[in-house]
């Protein structure tokens, strides 16, 4: 099942942190409920996200598209390698993890 609609819904109706560094900060502070990582997320950032998420018990979803595709889904004109979902809003994305 495609993650595009649930991600777009979470960004538009909920609260999300966009970008790998913001996502890592959200994981560290415990505010993230879920992290979505693009297929071509830089290895060092992906390693940090996975390590901190495992310690915090936060699930990670792999987005099959590139960071350009993920940026397009969230309505940004730039690459987005990761998104931390703080509040899902009307999205059902937390049930997909």
Jmol script that loads the backbone (N, CA, C; Angstrom):
load data "model"
ATOM      1  N   UNK A   1       0.838  -1.184   0.000  1.00  0.00           N
ATOM      2  CA  UNK A   1       0.000   0.000   0.000  1.00  0.00           C
ATOM      3  C   UNK A   1       0.882   1.246   0.000  1.00  0.00           C
ATOM      4  N   UNK A   2       0.493   2.236  -0.764  1.00  0.00           N
ATOM      5  CA  UNK A   2       1.272   3.454  -0.903  1.00  0.00           C
ATOM      6  C   UNK A   2       1.215   4.309   0.365  1.00  0.00           C
ATOM      7  N   UNK A   3       2.333   4.893   0.692  1.00  0.00           N
ATOM      8  CA  UNK A   3       2.404   5.775   1.861  1.00  0.00           C
ATOM      9  C   UNK A   3       2.098   7.225   1.498  1.00  0.00           C
ATOM     10  N   UNK A   4       1.975   7.532   0.205  1.00  0.00           N
ATOM     11  CA  UNK A   4       1.829   8.919  -0.223  1.00  0.00           C
ATOM     12  C   UNK A   4       0.679   9.642   0.458  1.00  0.00           C
ATOM     13  N   UNK A   5      -0.532   9.072   0.393  1.00  0.00           N
ATOM     14  CA  UNK A   5      -1.701   9.747   0.956  1.00  0.00           C
ATOM     15  C   UNK A   5      -1.604   9.870   2.480  1.00  0.00           C
ATOM     16  N   UNK A   6      -1.256   8.803   3.209  1.00  0.00           N
ATOM     17  CA  UNK A   6      -1.134   8.942   4.665  1.00  0.00           C
ATOM     18  C   UNK A   6      -0.074   9.970   5.089  1.00  0.00           C
ATOM     19  N   UNK A   7       1.043  10.030   4.361  1.00  0.00           N
ATOM     20  CA  UNK A   7       2.082  11.013   4.693  1.00  0.00           C
ATOM     21  C   UNK A   7       1.561  12.417   4.445  1.00  0.00           C
ATOM     22  N   UNK A   8       0.971  12.640   3.272  1.00  0.00           N
ATOM     23  CA  UNK A   8       0.436  13.964   2.940  1.00  0.00           C
ATOM     24  C   UNK A   8      -0.616  14.394   3.954  1.00  0.00           C
ATOM     25  N   UNK A   9      -1.464  13.462   4.361  1.00  0.00           N
ATOM     26  CA  UNK A   9      -2.507  13.763   5.341  1.00  0.00           C
ATOM     27  C   UNK A   9      -1.899  14.108   6.698  1.00  0.00           C
ATOM     28  N   UNK A  10      -0.879  13.383   7.121  1.00  0.00           N
ATOM     29  CA  UNK A  10      -0.228  13.654   8.406  1.00  0.00           C
ATOM     30  C   UNK A  10       0.420  15.032   8.407  1.00  0.00           C
ATOM     31  N   UNK A  11       1.035  15.398   7.285  1.00  0.00           N
ATOM     32  CA  UNK A  11       1.696  16.702   7.196  1.00  0.00           C
ATOM     33  C   UNK A  11       0.668  17.835   7.176  1.00  0.00           C
ATOM     34  N   UNK A  12      -0.447  17.637   6.453  1.00  0.00           N
ATOM     35  CA  UNK A  12      -1.426  18.722   6.320  1.00  0.00           C
ATOM     36  C   UNK A  12      -2.375  18.847   7.512  1.00  0.00           C
ATOM     37  N   UNK A  13      -2.719  17.739   8.171  1.00  0.00           N
ATOM     38  CA  UNK A  13      -3.693  17.808   9.262  1.00  0.00           C
ATOM     39  C   UNK A  13      -3.081  17.583  10.641  1.00  0.00           C
ATOM     40  N   UNK A  14      -1.855  17.077  10.679  1.00  0.00           N
ATOM     41  CA  UNK A  14      -1.213  16.788  11.957  1.00  0.00           C
ATOM     42  C   UNK A  14      -0.017  17.693  12.181  1.00  0.00           C
ATOM     43  N   UNK A  15       0.964  17.150  12.888  1.00  0.00           N
ATOM     44  CA  UNK A  15       2.186  17.896  13.170  1.00  0.00           C
ATOM     45  C   UNK A  15       3.365  16.983  12.864  1.00  0.00           C
ATOM     46  N   UNK A  16       4.252  17.460  11.998  1.00  0.00           N
ATOM     47  CA  UNK A  16       5.411  16.674  11.590  1.00  0.00           C
ATOM     48  C   UNK A  16       6.658  17.530  11.576  1.00  0.00           C
ATOM     49  N   UNK A  17       7.788  16.888  11.785  1.00  0.00           N
ATOM     50  CA  UNK A  17       9.094  17.531  11.616  1.00  0.00           C
ATOM     51  C   UNK A  17       9.648  17.034  10.302  1.00  0.00           C
ATOM     52  N   UNK A  18      10.054  17.960   9.448  1.00  0.00           N
ATOM     53  CA  UNK A  18      10.529  17.602   8.117  1.00  0.00           C
ATOM     54  C   UNK A  18      12.047  17.761   8.056  1.00  0.00           C
ATOM     55  N   UNK A  19      12.697  16.690   7.596  1.00  0.00           N
ATOM     56  CA  UNK A  19      14.148  16.686   7.481  1.00  0.00           C
ATOM     57  C   UNK A  19      14.769  15.712   8.474  1.00  0.00           C
ATOM     58  N   UNK A  20      15.926  15.173   8.113  1.00  0.00           N
ATOM     59  CA  UNK A  20      16.581  14.162   8.944  1.00  0.00           C
ATOM     60  C   UNK A  20      17.019  14.728  10.290  1.00  0.00           C
ATOM     61  N   UNK A  21      17.625  15.903  10.299  1.00  0.00           N
ATOM     62  CA  UNK A  21      18.114  16.472  11.556  1.00  0.00           C
ATOM     63  C   UNK A  21      16.965  16.794  12.503  1.00  0.00           C
ATOM     64  N   UNK A  22      15.881  17.362  11.975  1.00  0.00           N
ATOM     65  CA  UNK A  22      14.702  17.648  12.801  1.00  0.00           C
ATOM     66  C   UNK A  22      14.072  16.357  13.308  1.00  0.00           C
ATOM     67  N   UNK A  23      14.078  15.331  12.455  1.00  0.00           N
ATOM     68  CA  UNK A  23      13.518  14.034  12.852  1.00  0.00           C
ATOM     69  C   UNK A  23      14.335  13.411  13.979  1.00  0.00           C
ATOM     70  N   UNK A  24      15.654  13.493  13.875  1.00  0.00           N
ATOM     71  CA  UNK A  24      16.527  12.955  14.919  1.00  0.00           C
ATOM     72  C   UNK A  24      16.281  13.701  16.233  1.00  0.00           C
ATOM     73  N   UNK A  25      16.140  15.015  16.164  1.00  0.00           N
ATOM     74  CA  UNK A  25      15.854  15.801  17.376  1.00  0.00           C
ATOM     75  C   UNK A  25      14.523  15.376  17.991  1.00  0.00           C
ATOM     76  N   UNK A  26      13.509  15.144  17.143  1.00  0.00           N
ATOM     77  CA  UNK A  26      12.195  14.721  17.641  1.00  0.00           C
ATOM     78  C   UNK A  26      12.268  13.338  18.289  1.00  0.00           C
ATOM     79  N   UNK A  27      13.107  12.460  17.740  1.00  0.00           N
ATOM     80  CA  UNK A  27      13.288  11.124  18.334  1.00  0.00           C
ATOM     81  C   UNK A  27      13.971  11.272  19.698  1.00  0.00           C
ATOM     82  N   UNK A  28      15.018  12.084  19.752  1.00  0.00           N
ATOM     83  CA  UNK A  28      15.769  12.260  21.000  1.00  0.00           C
ATOM     84  C   UNK A  28      14.897  12.830  22.117  1.00  0.00           C
ATOM     85  N   UNK A  29      13.999  13.756  21.763  1.00  0.00           N
ATOM     86  CA  UNK A  29      13.146  14.373  22.784  1.00  0.00           C
ATOM     87  C   UNK A  29      11.931  13.526  23.111  1.00  0.00           C
ATOM     88  N   UNK A  30      11.700  12.460  22.325  1.00  0.00           N
ATOM     89  CA  UNK A  30      10.577  11.566  22.579  1.00  0.00           C
ATOM     90  C   UNK A  30       9.250  12.065  22.029  1.00  0.00           C
ATOM     91  N   UNK A  31       9.277  13.119  21.220  1.00  0.00           N
ATOM     92  CA  UNK A  31       8.021  13.654  20.680  1.00  0.00           C
ATOM     93  C   UNK A  31       7.556  12.924  19.418  1.00  0.00           C
ATOM     94  N   UNK A  32       8.472  12.235  18.733  1.00  0.00           N
ATOM     95  CA  UNK A  32       8.106  11.513  17.512  1.00  0.00           C
ATOM     96  C   UNK A  32       7.372  10.225  17.846  1.00  0.00           C
ATOM     97  N   UNK A  33       6.326   9.938  17.075  1.00  0.00           N
ATOM     98  CA  UNK A  33       5.597   8.677  17.226  1.00  0.00           C
ATOM     99  C   UNK A  33       5.991   7.689  16.137  1.00  0.00           C
ATOM    100  N   UNK A  34       6.495   8.229  15.015  1.00  0.00           N
ATOM    101  CA  UNK A  34       6.862   7.418  13.855  1.00  0.00           C
ATOM    102  C   UNK A  34       7.809   8.232  12.994  1.00  0.00           C
ATOM    103  N   UNK A  35       8.739   7.559  12.316  1.00  0.00           N
ATOM    104  CA  UNK A  35       9.631   8.241  11.385  1.00  0.00           C
ATOM    105  C   UNK A  35       9.524   7.567  10.030  1.00  0.00           C
ATOM    106  N   UNK A  36       9.406   8.379   8.985  1.00  0.00           N
ATOM    107  CA  UNK A  36       9.383   7.891   7.607  1.00  0.00           C
ATOM    108  C   UNK A  36      10.713   8.295   6.978  1.00  0.00           C
ATOM    109  N   UNK A  37      11.411   7.310   6.395  1.00  0.00           N
ATOM    110  CA  UNK A  37      12.733   7.543   5.815  1.00  0.00           C
ATOM    111  C   UNK A  37      12.692   7.218   4.323  1.00  0.00           C
ATOM    112  N   UNK A  38      13.245   8.113   3.498  1.00  0.00           N
ATOM    113  CA  UNK A  38      13.263   7.884   2.046  1.00  0.00           C
ATOM    114  C   UNK A  38      14.247   6.774   1.693  1.00  0.00           C
ATOM    115  N   UNK A  39      14.082   6.217   0.499  1.00  0.00           N
ATOM    116  CA  UNK A  39      14.924   5.112   0.046  1.00  0.00           C
ATOM    117  C   UNK A  39      16.389   5.525  -0.090  1.00  0.00           C
ATOM    118  N   UNK A  40      16.641   6.795  -0.396  1.00  0.00           N
ATOM    119  CA  UNK A  40      18.027   7.233  -0.590  1.00  0.00           C
ATOM    120  C   UNK A  40      18.500   8.187   0.507  1.00  0.00           C
ATOM    121  N   UNK A  41      17.955   8.025   1.694  1.00  0.00           N
ATOM    122  CA  UNK A  41      18.406   8.820   2.842  1.00  0.00           C
ATOM    123  C   UNK A  41      19.901   8.561   3.039  1.00  0.00           C
ATOM    124  N   UNK A  42      20.691   9.620   3.266  1.00  0.00           N
ATOM    125  CA  UNK A  42      22.130   9.395   3.480  1.00  0.00           C
ATOM    126  C   UNK A  42      22.378   8.378   4.590  1.00  0.00           C
ATOM    127  N   UNK A  43      23.319   7.494   4.352  1.00  0.00           N
ATOM    128  CA  UNK A  43      23.579   6.362   5.243  1.00  0.00           C
ATOM    129  C   UNK A  43      23.836   6.813   6.684  1.00  0.00           C
ATOM    130  N   UNK A  44      24.645   7.858   6.891  1.00  0.00           N
ATOM    131  CA  UNK A  44      24.946   8.283   8.261  1.00  0.00           C
ATOM    132  C   UNK A  44      23.699   8.790   8.982  1.00  0.00           C
ATOM    133  N   UNK A  45      22.846   9.519   8.274  1.00  0.00           N
ATOM    134  CA  UNK A  45      21.603  10.005   8.884  1.00  0.00           C
ATOM    135  C   UNK A  45      20.644   8.848   9.160  1.00  0.00           C
ATOM    136  N   UNK A  46      20.568   7.906   8.224  1.00  0.00           N
ATOM    137  CA  UNK A  46      19.697   6.748   8.424  1.00  0.00           C
ATOM    138  C   UNK A  46      20.175   5.914   9.614  1.00  0.00           C
ATOM    139  N   UNK A  47      21.487   5.758   9.757  1.00  0.00           N
ATOM    140  CA  UNK A  47      22.039   5.011  10.893  1.00  0.00           C
ATOM    141  C   UNK A  47      21.675   5.693  12.219  1.00  0.00           C
ATOM    142  N   UNK A  48      21.794   7.035  12.250  1.00  0.00           N
ATOM    143  CA  UNK A  48      21.448   7.774  13.467  1.00  0.00           C
ATOM    144  C   UNK A  48      19.964   7.614  13.788  1.00  0.00           C
ATOM    145  N   UNK A  49      19.119   7.751  12.770  1.00  0.00           N
ATOM    146  CA  UNK A  49      17.672   7.608  12.969  1.00  0.00           C
ATOM    147  C   UNK A  49      17.353   6.218  13.506  1.00  0.00           C
ATOM    148  N   UNK A  50      17.932   5.190  12.883  1.00  0.00           N
ATOM    149  CA  UNK A  50      17.654   3.814  13.315  1.00  0.00           C
ATOM    150  C   UNK A  50      18.139   3.562  14.741  1.00  0.00           C
ATOM    151  N   UNK A  51      19.314   4.070  15.067  1.00  0.00           N
ATOM    152  CA  UNK A  51      19.877   3.850  16.409  1.00  0.00           C
ATOM    153  C   UNK A  51      19.015   4.532  17.473  1.00  0.00           C
ATOM    154  N   UNK A  52      18.701   5.800  17.287  1.00  0.00           N
ATOM    155  CA  UNK A  52      17.910   6.533  18.274  1.00  0.00           C
ATOM    156  C   UNK A  52      16.473   6.015  18.346  1.00  0.00           C
ATOM    157  N   UNK A  53      15.916   5.620  17.204  1.00  0.00           N
ATOM    158  CA  UNK A  53      14.546   5.094  17.188  1.00  0.00           C
ATOM    159  C   UNK A  53      14.473   3.763  17.939  1.00  0.00           C
ATOM    160  N   UNK A  54      15.477   2.943  17.769  1.00  0.00           N
ATOM    161  CA  UNK A  54      15.490   1.644  18.459  1.00  0.00           C
ATOM    162  C   UNK A  54      15.549   1.848  19.971  1.00  0.00           C
ATOM    163  N   UNK A  55      16.391   2.756  20.419  1.00  0.00           N
ATOM    164  CA  UNK A  55      16.521   3.038  21.849  1.00  0.00           C
ATOM    165  C   UNK A  55      15.208   3.593  22.403  1.00  0.00           C
ATOM    166  N   UNK A  56      14.533   4.440  21.607  1.00  0.00           N
ATOM    167  CA  UNK A  56      13.294   5.088  22.054  1.00  0.00           C
ATOM    168  C   UNK A  56      12.044   4.256  21.795  1.00  0.00           C
ATOM    169  N   UNK A  57      12.186   3.156  21.060  1.00  0.00           N
ATOM    170  CA  UNK A  57      11.029   2.317  20.743  1.00  0.00           C
ATOM    171  C   UNK A  57      10.097   2.939  19.712  1.00  0.00           C
ATOM    172  N   UNK A  58      10.657   3.759  18.826  1.00  0.00           N
ATOM    173  CA  UNK A  58       9.865   4.427  17.789  1.00  0.00           C
ATOM    174  C   UNK A  58      10.004   3.647  16.488  1.00  0.00           C
ATOM    175  N   UNK A  59       8.885   3.417  15.828  1.00  0.00           N
ATOM    176  CA  UNK A  59       8.886   2.647  14.578  1.00  0.00           C
ATOM    177  C   UNK A  59       9.361   3.519  13.414  1.00  0.00           C
ATOM    178  N   UNK A  60       9.942   2.828  12.407  1.00  0.00           N
ATOM    179  CA  UNK A  60      10.415   3.489  11.196  1.00  0.00           C
ATOM    180  C   UNK A  60       9.702   2.864  10.005  1.00  0.00           C
ATOM    181  N   UNK A  61       9.201   3.714   9.125  1.00  0.00           N
ATOM    182  CA  UNK A  61       8.622   3.242   7.868  1.00  0.00           C
ATOM    183  C   UNK A  61       9.561   3.623   6.739  1.00  0.00           C
ATOM    184  N   UNK A  62       9.804   2.689   5.831  1.00  0.00           N
ATOM    185  CA  UNK A  62      10.632   2.964   4.659  1.00  0.00           C
ATOM    186  C   UNK A  62       9.742   3.475   3.527  1.00  0.00           C
ATOM    187  N   UNK A  63      10.038   4.666   3.030  1.00  0.00           N
ATOM    188  CA  UNK A  63       9.341   5.231   1.880  1.00  0.00           C
ATOM    189  C   UNK A  63      10.070   4.735   0.641  1.00  0.00           C
ATOM    190  N   UNK A  64       9.344   4.139  -0.285  1.00  0.00           N
ATOM    191  CA  UNK A  64       9.980   3.499  -1.442  1.00  0.00           C
ATOM    192  C   UNK A  64      10.593   4.487  -2.434  1.00  0.00           C
ATOM    193  N   UNK A  65      10.144   5.722  -2.419  1.00  0.00           N
ATOM    194  CA  UNK A  65      10.654   6.717  -3.363  1.00  0.00           C
ATOM    195  C   UNK A  65      11.906   7.411  -2.854  1.00  0.00           C
ATOM    196  N   UNK A  66      12.435   8.294  -3.704  1.00  0.00           N
ATOM    197  CA  UNK A  66      13.634   9.055  -3.349  1.00  0.00           C
ATOM    198  C   UNK A  66      13.254  10.227  -2.457  1.00  0.00           C
ATOM    199  N   UNK A  67      14.261  10.944  -2.007  1.00  0.00           N
ATOM    200  CA  UNK A  67      14.008  12.120  -1.181  1.00  0.00           C
ATOM    201  C   UNK A  67      13.316  13.220  -1.988  1.00  0.00           C
ATOM    202  N   UNK A  68      13.526  13.248  -3.313  1.00  0.00           N
ATOM    203  CA  UNK A  68      12.772  14.192  -4.162  1.00  0.00           C
ATOM    204  C   UNK A  68      11.298  13.826  -4.144  1.00  0.00           C
ATOM    205  N   UNK A  69      11.004  12.530  -4.243  1.00  0.00           N
ATOM    206  CA  UNK A  69       9.612  12.059  -4.218  1.00  0.00           C
ATOM    207  C   UNK A  69       8.950  12.377  -2.878  1.00  0.00           C
ATOM    208  N   UNK A  70       9.680  12.172  -1.794  1.00  0.00           N
ATOM    209  CA  UNK A  70       9.128  12.446  -0.468  1.00  0.00           C
ATOM    210  C   UNK A  70       8.885  13.946  -0.293  1.00  0.00           C
ATOM    211  N   UNK A  71       9.782  14.762  -0.796  1.00  0.00           N
ATOM    212  CA  UNK A  71       9.582  16.209  -0.759  1.00  0.00           C
ATOM    213  C   UNK A  71       8.328  16.618  -1.513  1.00  0.00           C
ATOM    214  N   UNK A  72       8.098  15.984  -2.651  1.00  0.00           N
ATOM    215  CA  UNK A  72       6.909  16.274  -3.452  1.00  0.00           C
ATOM    216  C   UNK A  72       5.637  15.876  -2.702  1.00  0.00           C
ATOM    217  N   UNK A  73       5.658  14.734  -2.028  1.00  0.00           N
ATOM    218  CA  UNK A  73       4.492  14.250  -1.276  1.00  0.00           C
ATOM    219  C   UNK A  73       4.110  15.235  -0.168  1.00  0.00           C
ATOM    220  N   UNK A  74       5.111  15.815   0.492  1.00  0.00           N
ATOM    221  CA  UNK A  74       4.819  16.745   1.585  1.00  0.00           C
ATOM    222  C   UNK A  74       4.667  18.191   1.112  1.00  0.00           C
ATOM    223  N   UNK A  75       4.757  18.404  -0.186  1.00  0.00           N
ATOM    224  CA  UNK A  75       4.524  19.729  -0.744  1.00  0.00           C
ATOM    225  C   UNK A  75       5.701  20.677  -0.628  1.00  0.00           C
ATOM    226  N   UNK A  76       6.899  20.136  -0.577  1.00  0.00           N
ATOM    227  CA  UNK A  76       8.102  20.966  -0.488  1.00  0.00           C
ATOM    228  C   UNK A  76       8.874  20.892  -1.798  1.00  0.00           C
ATOM    229  N   UNK A  77       9.428  22.020  -2.243  1.00  0.00           N
ATOM    230  CA  UNK A  77      10.164  22.032  -3.516  1.00  0.00           C
ATOM    231  C   UNK A  77      11.633  21.644  -3.361  1.00  0.00           C
ATOM    232  N   UNK A  78      11.914  20.760  -2.407  1.00  0.00           N
ATOM    233  CA  UNK A  78      13.287  20.319  -2.182  1.00  0.00           C
ATOM    234  C   UNK A  78      13.279  18.878  -1.669  1.00  0.00           C
ATOM    235  N   UNK A  79      14.482  18.303  -1.566  1.00  0.00           N
ATOM    236  CA  UNK A  79      14.597  16.920  -1.117  1.00  0.00           C
ATOM    237  C   UNK A  79      14.309  16.822   0.381  1.00  0.00           C
ATOM    238  N   UNK A  80      13.563  15.787   0.757  1.00  0.00           N
ATOM    239  CA  UNK A  80      13.261  15.512   2.164  1.00  0.00           C
ATOM    240  C   UNK A  80      13.625  14.059   2.413  1.00  0.00           C
ATOM    241  N   UNK A  81      14.638  13.824   3.233  1.00  0.00           N
ATOM    242  CA  UNK A  81      15.094  12.449   3.442  1.00  0.00           C
ATOM    243  C   UNK A  81      14.374  11.744   4.587  1.00  0.00           C
ATOM    244  N   UNK A  82      13.758  12.522   5.495  1.00  0.00           N
ATOM    245  CA  UNK A  82      13.042  11.902   6.617  1.00  0.00           C
ATOM    246  C   UNK A  82      11.967  12.842   7.152  1.00  0.00           C
ATOM    247  N   UNK A  83      10.941  12.232   7.724  1.00  0.00           N
ATOM    248  CA  UNK A  83       9.857  12.982   8.364  1.00  0.00           C
ATOM    249  C   UNK A  83       9.542  12.289   9.684  1.00  0.00           C
ATOM    250  N   UNK A  84       9.437  13.075  10.737  1.00  0.00           N
ATOM    251  CA  UNK A  84       9.009  12.541  12.032  1.00  0.00           C
ATOM    252  C   UNK A  84       7.561  12.962  12.247  1.00  0.00           C
ATOM    253  N   UNK A  85       6.693  11.990  12.500  1.00  0.00           N
ATOM    254  CA  UNK A  85       5.284  12.278  12.773  1.00  0.00           C
ATOM    255  C   UNK A  85       5.143  12.506  14.275  1.00  0.00           C
ATOM    256  N   UNK A  86       4.737  13.723  14.623  1.00  0.00           N
ATOM    257  CA  UNK A  86       4.539  14.078  16.031  1.00  0.00           C
ATOM    258  C   UNK A  86       3.076  13.821  16.399  1.00  0.00           C
ATOM    259  N   UNK A  87       2.175  14.370  15.608  1.00  0.00           N
ATOM    260  CA  UNK A  87       0.731  14.137  15.743  1.00  0.00           C
ATOM    261  C   UNK A  87       0.217  13.744  14.360  1.00  0.00           C
ATOM    262  N   UNK A  88      -0.461  12.604  14.224  1.00  0.00           N
ATOM    263  CA  UNK A  88      -0.894  12.140  12.900  1.00  0.00           C
ATOM    264  C   UNK A  88      -2.075  12.908  12.308  1.00  0.00           C
ATOM    265  N   UNK A  89      -2.774  13.685  13.102  1.00  0.00           N
ATOM    266  CA  UNK A  89      -3.958  14.389  12.581  1.00  0.00           C
ATOM    267  C   UNK A  89      -4.987  13.399  12.112  1.00  0.00           C
ATOM    268  N   UNK A  90      -5.535  13.602  10.911  1.00  0.00           N
ATOM    269  CA  UNK A  90      -6.545  12.697  10.345  1.00  0.00           C
ATOM    270  C   UNK A  90      -5.947  11.497   9.621  1.00  0.00           C
ATOM    271  N   UNK A  91      -4.620  11.409   9.611  1.00  0.00           N
ATOM    272  CA  UNK A  91      -3.938  10.334   8.891  1.00  0.00           C
ATOM    273  C   UNK A  91      -4.007   9.010   9.653  1.00  0.00           C
ATOM    274  N   UNK A  92      -3.988   7.928   8.907  1.00  0.00           N
ATOM    275  CA  UNK A  92      -3.966   6.581   9.493  1.00  0.00           C
ATOM    276  C   UNK A  92      -2.547   6.007   9.448  1.00  0.00           C
ATOM    277  N   UNK A  93      -1.554   6.874   9.327  1.00  0.00           N
ATOM    278  CA  UNK A  93      -0.178   6.419   9.131  1.00  0.00           C
ATOM    279  C   UNK A  93       0.362   5.601  10.302  1.00  0.00           C
ATOM    280  N   UNK A  94      -0.061   5.892  11.528  1.00  0.00           N
ATOM    281  CA  UNK A  94       0.447   5.126  12.670  1.00  0.00           C
ATOM    282  C   UNK A  94      -0.004   3.675  12.633  1.00  0.00           C
ATOM    283  N   UNK A  95      -1.136   3.416  11.991  1.00  0.00           N
ATOM    284  CA  UNK A  95      -1.641   2.039  11.882  1.00  0.00           C
ATOM    285  C   UNK A  95      -0.874   1.236  10.824  1.00  0.00           C
ATOM    286  N   UNK A  96      -0.107   1.919   9.980  1.00  0.00           N
ATOM    287  CA  UNK A  96       0.641   1.252   8.919  1.00  0.00           C
ATOM    288  C   UNK A  96       1.988   0.747   9.405  1.00  0.00           C
ATOM    289  N   UNK A  97       2.407   1.210  10.564  1.00  0.00           N
ATOM    290  CA  UNK A  97       3.740   0.847  11.068  1.00  0.00           C
ATOM    291  C   UNK A  97       3.732  -0.510  11.748  1.00  0.00           C
TER     292      UNK A  97
END
end "model"
wireframe off; spacefill off
backbone 0.3
color backbone group
